[in-house]
Amino acid sequence: MDRDELAFTYFPDNYRWSHGFLLALGAAPWGGGEIGEINRVGLRLAATRSSDDRAWFEEWARMAEKVETVGRERAASGKAASAAAYLFRAAHYYHVGERFLVPKTADGLAAYKRGVDCFRDGARRACRPRIEPVEVPYEGTSLPALFVHAEGGARRSPALVFFDGFDVTKEIQYFKGVPDLVA
């Protein structure tokens, strides 16, 4: 079997972008993306015929800003659940977009921070599951983390700890099935 047949390749000449695109698509079942929005980003990127990671960043940031704006409008009009859905998607789009910028740039760092802010604002408004930002003590400092509460009521529930790594954030990890784990 040819390598190109082994995975979905939205960008046949760019394995990294295809993999990054799968990251976005794979988050859709858990609220990290909407397939139509993701496809629009992909079509714009494919039309550029570029493999410049700056173009990748700019297209994802453009979609993230658009989706965030709707989320903020929904929040201002008291539509908490709808606002949460938009803010979660914006968070994921910001993080998918900035991940290929090496070295990190000022606008990449700003996008990362906006993604964290969108995720936290979405989590505050989400109906379920309950998501609590926490700080985990570590060697004289702390590491930011998310505590996603189990839905078992008063009974004790097991805990599962995810660690992010070099190219994934705690917010991205959330959109890889965590909501299903707490049910």
TAKA-V237041 format. One record per helix or strand. SS is the DSSP state (H for helix, E for strand). FROM is the first residue (numbers start at 1). TO is the last residue. Records with the same first field share a line. If there is no record, write none. Layout:
# TAKA-V237041
SS: FROM-TO + FROM-TO
This chain:
# TAKA-V237041
H: 3-5 + 15-26 + 28-30 + 35-48 + 53-76 + 80-98 + 106-125 + 170-174 + 178-181
E: 131-138 + 141-148
